[in-house]
């Protein structure tokens, strides 16, 4: 069984504005960006997330597949308390907080009562 490897992950405190972040995961290959703001700071005023990445990982978002191939890009603290909710091999509905497949039409979420629609 494949496990999430945090041995090459960096501590959040080690990230500094100006760092070059190298990315090579399933979505992007050989991509580099410059960290332009401190982690978790100076968001656009219209961006008001309800959960942090760490909290999303703990909820097993996307059946435990969220960010689990990006551990070298993001702080290890995001993952440390969520390892039991990650599924590196394939999506696993049992990892998802709501115990349903997340990649479904909105109507399914509304019917299940898990979507808080106002």
Secondary structure as GFF3:
##gff-version 3
##sequence-region A 1 118
A	DSSP	three_ten_helix	12	14	.	.	.	ID=ss1
A	DSSP	beta_strand	20	23	.	.	.	ID=ss2
A	DSSP	beta_strand	31	34	.	.	.	ID=ss3
A	DSSP	alpha_helix	53	58	.	.	.	ID=ss4
A	DSSP	alpha_helix	61	64	.	.	.	ID=ss5
A	DSSP	alpha_helix	77	80	.	.	.	ID=ss6
A	DSSP	three_ten_helix	83	85	.	.	.	ID=ss7
A	DSSP	three_ten_helix	93	95	.	.	.	ID=ss8
A	DSSP	alpha_helix	106	112	.	.	.	ID=ss9
###
